[in-house]
Amino acid sequence: MGRLTGRLFVGFTVCLICFISYSPQIFVIWPWYGHELSVELLALLIPFNILVGMLLWNYYLCAVTDPGGVPSSWQPDFQDRDGYEVKKLTRGPRYCRNCESYKPPRAHHCRQCKRCVLRMDHHCPWVNNCVGHFNYGHFIRFLFYVDLACSYHFAMLTRRVYAATSGRYWDFLSGKELIFIILNYTTCIPVLLAVGGFSLYHFYCLLSNTTTIEGWEKDKVATLVRHGKIREVKFPYNLGVKRNLMSVLGNNPLYWCWPTVPPGTGLKYQLAVADDPDAQSWPPQDPTKQYIEDDPDHELKLPPSPWTYENGSFNPSLQPSNPLRARSKARGKASSRGAVSAVPPWHPDYSTSRGDEHRSVSPSSSRYTSSNEEEDYEVGFEVRGDVRARRGSEGLEVKPIDREAMFRRHIENRTEEPGRYQRYIPEPPSETESDDELVPLAQKIEEWRTVASRP
C-alpha cells in the first residue's frame, strides 16, 4: 500500500468515526432536548463522549506507535534453556532473507512495511500500520471501544425513534432529524456488525495468546491432527487466560482499559511447554513431507536438466495422470486386434508380447498397465475429490536419448536373431586376388589384348 493510499484510508476512518459520533448529538439529540442543557442531556451524552474519546485516543496510538522492529545486531541465544524458533525446512534458526538478519520468536516480515515486525499480527490498512508487539494492546482497546460506542449510539438513536412513536406532538421528528437518523443507522449498523465480528475473533486470540498468523498455523496443525498425520500438539505460548491478558494489556487489571505500554521487549516470550521434555517445535512439520536436516555443509544442487531425476534415471514415484491412463486403456483394447506398441520398434521399451490386456509403455510403468491396474494405479497418487493428483513430479521426466545409437542397436539386435535373416559374409580374399586388385584396370585391358593378339 502506498503512502498516499494509507493516508486516505486513515482519513476516511477518522471522518466516519466523527460522523457517527457527533452528527446524532448535533442534529438529533440536541433538538430533541429543546436546544438547552439539562441534567438528563448531560447524563446521556457524557458517557457516549467518553467512549468516543477513548476510541479516538487508542486509534491514534495504534496508528502512530511503532509495532517493534528487530535490532540489527540481534542473534538467537543458542544456549537458552527455552530454545529458539526454527525454520520449517532446514530446522535452523529463523532467518529473514529480505532483511538479512535473524528473526526473533513470533516475528514476521511485512511486505508493506518492508521490515520484520515483532509479534506481527497483521498489517491493518485502516490504521496504515502493522499491528505488532507494542501496539497490539492499543488495537484491542480500539476494537473494544468501537463496539461499546456503536452499541451506545444504536441504543441512543433507537430511544429517540421510540419516543417519536409515542404519540406526543413535541416528540415528533422533523425532516432534518429523520434524515440524520437514517444516515446514522446506515453507517452505524454495518460498522457494528463488521467490527463486532472482527472483535470477537481478536478477543479469542487475546484469550489464547495467539496472533492472526499463528491462528493460520494452528488451523494447519489441526488439519494434520484430524488426518492422523501427527498427534495433538499444545500451542507453546498459551499461558492461561489471565496470564495471556497480562502479557498484552499489562500486569495490573485496573489499567487494562487504559492505554499502557505492553510488558517485555518483544524479542523473547514465556513458553507454556518450556519444561515439557516431549514438547515439539512449533509449528510441527508434516511427516509426509521431506525436510532438509540442519547441515551447515548442505548445498542445494539442481540437476543439469529440469526433465531428469537424480542421476538421469526415471523417477520411481512417477505415475500416469488421468489422460495417460485413458490412453493406456485405449491401447489395451487395440491390443486384442494385434500386437501394437506405443513406441517405435527400435525403442528399448518396445514390447511385442501378445495376450496382455494392456501394453507396457516403460519398465517403470509396467505395474499400472497390468491386468491389476485399478489396484496398482492408486500407488503414488493423492485423491483430492474426484481427481487423482500425481506425486513425485511436476511434469513428465524424460531421460536424454541418442536416437542414432538407439536405431543402430536395434538393427544389430534384429540381425543377430537366429533364423530371421540369411546374412552374407564374404570370404577373405586370397593373396593373388589381393595383388590383382592393386593392378589398374587400363593395364589389365592392355594385357588381355596382348594375350588375345598372340597366335
C-alpha positions in Angstrom: 0.0 0.0 0.0 1.4 3.4 -1.0 1.9 6.2 1.4 -0.9 8.3 -0.1 -3.3 5.4 -0.1 -2.6 4.7 3.5 -3.3 8.3 4.5 -6.6 8.2 2.5 -7.7 5.1 4.5 -6.8 6.8 7.8 -8.6 10.0 6.7 -11.7 8.1 5.7 -11.8 6.2 9.0 -11.4 9.3 11.1 -14.3 11.0 9.1 -16.5 8.0 9.6 -15.9 7.9 13.3 -16.5 11.7 13.7 -19.7 11.5 11.6 -21.2 8.6 13.7 -20.1 10.2 16.9 -21.1 13.9 16.5 -23.8 14.1 13.9 -26.5 12.4 16.1 -25.6 14.6 19.0 -25.9 17.8 17.0 -28.8 17.1 14.7 -30.9 14.5 16.6 -30.3 14.6 20.4 -29.7 18.3 20.8 -33.0 19.3 19.1 -34.9 16.6 21.0 -34.0 18.3 24.3 -35.1 21.7 23.0 -31.6 23.1 22.4 -31.0 23.5 26.1 -28.6 21.9 28.6 -30.1 19.7 31.2 -29.0 17.0 33.7 -30.7 14.4 31.6 -28.9 15.5 28.4 -25.6 15.5 30.2 -26.2 12.1 31.7 -27.0 10.8 28.2 -24.1 12.4 26.2 -21.2 12.4 28.7 -20.7 8.6 28.8 -21.0 8.5 25.0 -18.3 11.1 24.5 -16.0 9.3 27.0 -16.3 6.2 24.9 -15.7 8.2 21.7 -12.6 9.9 23.3 -11.1 6.6 24.4 -11.8 5.2 20.9 -10.0 8.1 19.1 -7.1 8.0 21.6 -6.5 4.3 21.1 -6.9 4.7 17.4 -4.3 7.4 17.4 -1.9 5.3 19.5 -2.4 2.3 17.3 -1.6 4.3 14.1 1.5 6.2 15.4 3.0 3.6 17.7 5.9 1.6 16.3 4.9 -2.1 16.5 8.5 -3.0 17.1 11.4 -3.9 14.8 14.3 -6.4 15.1 17.6 -4.8 16.2 20.3 -5.1 13.5 22.7 -6.8 16.0 20.2 -9.3 17.4 21.0 -13.0 17.2 19.3 -16.0 18.8 20.7 -17.4 22.0 21.7 -20.9 21.2 22.4 -21.7 24.8 19.0 -20.6 26.0 17.2 -23.3 28.1 13.9 -22.5 26.4 15.4 -23.0 22.9 14.6 -20.9 19.9 12.3 -21.0 16.9 13.5 -22.8 13.8 12.6 -22.8 10.2 10.3 -25.5 8.7 12.8 -26.7 6.0 16.3 -26.6 7.5 15.2 -26.7 11.1 17.8 -24.0 11.8 17.3 -20.5 13.3 14.7 -18.4 11.6 16.4 -16.0 9.1 14.8 -13.3 7.0 16.4 -13.1 3.5 14.8 -9.7 2.9 16.2 -8.0 6.0 19.3 -10.3 6.0 19.0 -10.8 9.7 17.7 -13.4 12.2 14.0 -13.3 13.2 13.0 -13.4 16.9 10.2 -15.7 18.0 6.8 -14.8 16.6 8.3 -12.1 14.3 7.4 -12.0 10.6 8.4 -9.9 7.6 5.8 -7.4 6.5 5.8 -6.7 2.7 4.0 -3.3 3.2 6.4 -2.0 5.9 9.4 -3.8 4.3 10.8 -5.0 7.6 10.4 -7.7 10.2 7.8 -6.8 12.9 7.9 -8.2 16.4 4.9 -10.5 17.3 3.3 -9.5 14.0 -0.4 -10.0 13.9 -1.4 -8.4 10.6 -0.9 -5.2 8.6 -4.0 -3.1 9.1 -4.8 -0.6 6.2 -7.3 1.3 8.4 -4.5 2.4 10.7 -1.8 2.4 8.0 0.4 0.5 10.3 1.4 -3.0 11.3 -0.2 -4.5 14.4 2.6 -5.9 16.5 4.0 -6.2 20.0 3.9 -2.6 21.1 0.6 -1.5 19.6 -1.5 -4.7 19.8 -2.9 -3.6 23.1 -4.0 -0.3 21.6 -5.6 -2.2 18.7 -7.6 -4.4 21.1 -8.8 -1.4 23.1 -9.7 0.4 19.9 -11.9 -2.6 18.9 -13.4 -2.8 22.4 -14.4 0.9 22.4 -15.7 0.8 18.9 -18.1 -2.0 20.0 -19.2 -0.1 23.1 -19.6 3.3 21.3 -21.6 1.8 18.4 -23.8 -0.1 20.8 -24.4 3.1 22.8 -25.0 5.0 19.6 -27.6 2.5 18.4 -29.4 2.5 21.7 -29.5 6.3 21.8 -31.0 6.6 18.3 -33.5 3.8 19.0 -34.6 5.6 22.1 -35.2 8.8 20.1 -37.2 6.8 17.4 -39.3 5.1 20.2 -40.1 8.5 21.7 -41.2 9.8 18.4 -43.7 6.9 18.0 -45.2 7.5 21.5 -47.8 10.0 20.1 -46.7 13.2 21.9 -46.6 16.0 19.4 -43.4 17.6 20.9 -41.5 14.3 20.3 -42.3 14.2 16.5 -39.3 14.0 14.2 -38.5 16.9 11.9 -37.3 16.3 8.4 -33.7 17.0 9.3 -33.8 14.7 12.3 -35.3 11.9 10.2 -32.6 12.2 7.5 -29.7 12.1 10.1 -31.3 9.1 11.9 -31.5 7.2 8.6 -27.9 8.1 7.8 -26.6 7.1 11.2 -28.4 3.8 11.1 -27.0 3.0 7.7 -23.4 3.8 8.9 -23.5 2.5 12.4 -25.1 -0.9 11.9 -22.7 -2.1 9.2 -19.7 -0.9 11.3 -21.1 -2.6 14.4 -21.6 -5.9 12.6 -18.2 -5.9 10.8 -16.1 -4.6 13.6 -18.1 -6.7 16.1 -17.3 -9.9 14.2 -13.7 -8.9 13.8 -13.5 -8.1 17.6 -14.8 -11.5 18.6 -12.0 -13.2 16.7 -9.3 -10.9 18.2 -10.8 -11.3 21.7 -10.5 -15.1 21.2 -6.9 -14.6 20.0 -6.2 -12.4 23.0 -7.5 -15.1 25.4 -5.4 -17.8 23.8 -2.3 -15.5 23.2 -2.4 -16.2 19.5 -1.8 -13.8 16.6 -3.6 -14.0 13.3 -0.6 -15.7 11.6 -0.3 -18.2 14.4 -4.1 -18.8 14.1 -3.5 -19.9 10.5 -0.7 -22.2 11.7 -3.0 -23.7 14.3 -5.6 -24.4 11.6 -2.9 -26.3 9.6 -1.8 -28.3 12.6 -5.5 -29.1 13.4 -5.8 -30.4 9.8 -2.7 -32.6 10.2 -4.1 -34.0 13.5 -7.5 -34.6 12.0 -5.9 -36.6 9.2 -3.9 -38.6 11.7 -0.5 -37.5 10.4 0.6 -36.1 13.8 -0.5 -36.2 17.4 -2.1 -33.3 19.0 0.4 -30.5 19.8 0.0 -27.9 22.5 0.4 -24.3 21.4 3.6 -23.2 23.3 2.5 -19.6 24.0 -0.8 -20.3 25.7 -0.2 -19.5 29.3 -3.8 -19.4 30.6 -6.5 -16.8 30.3 -5.2 -14.4 33.0 -1.5 -14.6 32.0 -2.4 -14.2 28.4 -4.3 -11.0 29.1 -1.5 -9.7 31.3 1.1 -10.4 28.5 -0.7 -7.9 26.3 -2.7 -5.5 28.4 -0.3 -5.2 31.4 0.1 -6.7 34.8 -2.5 -4.5 36.6 -6.1 -5.4 35.7 -7.3 -1.9 36.7 -5.4 -0.4 33.8 -6.5 -2.9 31.1 -8.9 -0.5 29.6 -6.4 2.4 29.8 -3.6 2.8 27.2 -0.4 1.3 28.7 2.9 0.0 27.4 2.9 -3.8 27.0 5.4 -5.7 29.1 8.5 -7.2 27.6 10.8 -6.4 24.7 9.1 -8.5 22.1 12.4 -10.5 21.5 11.5 -13.3 23.8 8.3 -14.8 25.1 7.5 -17.1 28.0 6.6 -20.6 27.0 4.0 -22.9 28.5 5.9 -26.0 27.5 9.4 -25.0 28.4 9.7 -27.8 31.0 8.0 -30.5 28.9 10.6 -33.0 27.6 8.1 -34.3 25.0 7.3 -30.8 23.6 7.7 -30.4 19.8 8.8 -27.4 17.8 6.2 -25.0 16.6 4.8 -25.2 14.0 5.2 -29.0 13.8 6.3 -30.4 10.5 4.3 -32.6 8.2 5.8 -36.1 8.4 4.7 -36.9 4.8 7.0 -34.1 3.5 10.7 -34.4 3.3 12.7 -31.8 5.2 16.4 -30.9 4.9 18.3 -31.6 8.1 20.3 -28.9 9.8 23.5 -29.5 8.0 25.9 -26.5 7.7 27.7 -28.1 4.7 24.5 -28.9 2.9 24.2 -27.2 -0.6 21.2 -27.4 -2.8 22.3 -28.7 -6.2 19.8 -28.6 -9.1 20.1 -31.2 -11.9 21.5 -30.0 -15.2 18.2 -30.5 -16.9 14.7 -29.9 -15.4 13.5 -33.1 -17.1 15.8 -35.5 -15.3 15.6 -37.2 -11.9 18.6 -37.5 -9.7 21.3 -39.2 -11.8 19.4 -39.0 -15.0 17.2 -42.0 -14.5 13.4 -42.0 -14.3 11.5 -41.0 -11.2 10.4 -44.2 -9.5 7.4 -42.4 -8.0 6.2 -41.1 -11.3 2.7 -42.2 -12.1 0.4 -41.5 -15.0 -2.3 -38.8 -14.9 -5.9 -39.5 -15.9 -5.5 -38.7 -19.6 -2.5 -41.0 -19.9 -4.4 -43.8 -18.1 -7.3 -43.4 -20.6 -4.9 -43.7 -23.5 -3.4 -46.8 -21.8 -6.9 -48.4 -21.8 -7.4 -47.5 -25.4 -4.1 -49.2 -26.3 -5.3 -52.2 -24.3 -8.4 -52.5 -26.4 -6.4 -52.2 -29.6 -4.0 -54.9 -28.4 -6.8 -57.5 -28.8 -6.6 -57.0 -32.6 -2.9 -57.4 -32.8 0.5 -56.6 -31.2 0.6 -52.8 -31.1 3.2 -50.8 -29.3 3.2 -47.1 -28.3 6.9 -46.8 -29.2 8.9 -47.4 -32.4 10.5 -50.9 -32.8 14.0 -49.6 -32.1 13.0 -48.1 -28.8 14.4 -50.1 -25.8 10.9 -50.2 -24.2 9.4 -51.8 -27.3 7.4 -55.0 -26.5 6.0 -57.4 -28.9 4.4 -59.8 -26.4 0.8 -60.8 -27.2 -2.1 -61.7 -25.0 -1.8 -58.8 -22.4 -4.8 -56.6 -22.0 -2.6 -53.5 -21.7 0.8 -52.8 -23.4 3.7 -51.6 -21.4 4.9 -48.1 -22.1 8.1 -48.3 -20.0 9.5 -50.7 -17.4 8.8 -48.2 -14.6 5.2 -48.1 -15.6 4.5 -51.8 -16.1 2.9 -52.1 -12.8 0.0 -49.8 -13.7 -0.6 -51.3 -17.2 -1.1 -54.8 -16.0 -4.5 -56.5 -15.5 -4.5 -55.4 -11.9 -4.4 -51.8 -13.0 -7.1 -50.5 -10.7 -5.3 -51.6 -7.6 -1.8 -50.5 -8.6 -2.9 -47.2 -10.1 -3.6 -45.8 -6.7 0.1 -46.2 -5.7 1.8 -42.8 -5.7 -1.4 -40.8 -6.0 -3.3 -38.4 -3.8 -7.0 -38.5 -4.2 -8.5 -35.0 -4.0 -12.2 -35.3 -4.5 -12.8 -37.0 -7.9 -9.4 -36.0 -9.2 -6.2 -38.1 -8.9 -3.1 -35.9 -8.4 0.2 -37.3 -9.4 3.0 -37.1 -6.8 6.8 -37.1 -7.5 6.9 -34.7 -10.5 5.6 -31.5 -11.8 5.7 -32.9 -15.4 7.0 -35.8 -17.5 10.6 -36.5 -16.7 12.4 -37.6 -19.9 15.8 -39.2 -20.0 18.0 -37.8 -22.8 18.1 -40.3 -25.7 20.6 -40.7 -28.5 18.2 -41.8 -31.3 21.0 -42.7 -33.8 22.6 -45.0 -31.2 19.2 -46.5 -30.4 18.5 -47.2 -34.1 21.9 -48.8 -34.6 21.4 -51.1 -31.6 18.0 -52.0 -33.0 19.5 -53.0 -36.3 22.3 -55.0 -34.7 19.8 -56.8 -32.4 17.4 -57.7 -35.1 20.1 -59.0 -37.5 21.6 -61.2 -34.7 18.3 -63.1 -34.2 18.9 -66.8 -35.3 16.9 -67.8 -38.4 15.5 -64.4 -39.1 17.9 -63.3 -41.8 20.4 -65.1 -44.1 23.5 -62.9 -43.7 26.0 -62.9 -46.5 29.6 -63.0 -45.1 32.1 -62.8 -47.9 35.2 -65.0 -47.8 38.5 -63.2 -47.2 40.4 -62.6 -50.5 43.4 -64.7 -51.4 46.9 -63.2 -51.8 46.7 -63.4 -55.6 43.3 -61.7 -55.7 44.5 -59.1 -53.5 47.5 -58.5 -55.8 45.3 -58.3 -58.9 43.1 -55.8 -57.2 46.1 -53.5 -57.0 46.6 -53.5 -60.8 44.9 -50.7 -62.6 42.0 -51.6 -65.0 43.7 -50.0 -68.0 46.8 -52.1 -67.5 44.7 -55.2 -67.3 42.9 -54.4 -70.6 46.3 -54.0 -72.3 47.4 -57.3 -71.0 44.2 -59.0 -72.2 44.7 -57.5 -75.7 48.3 -58.7 -75.9 47.3 -62.2 -74.9 44.5 -62.2 -77.5 46.7 -61.0 -80.4 49.2 -63.8 -79.9 48.9 -66.6 -82.5 
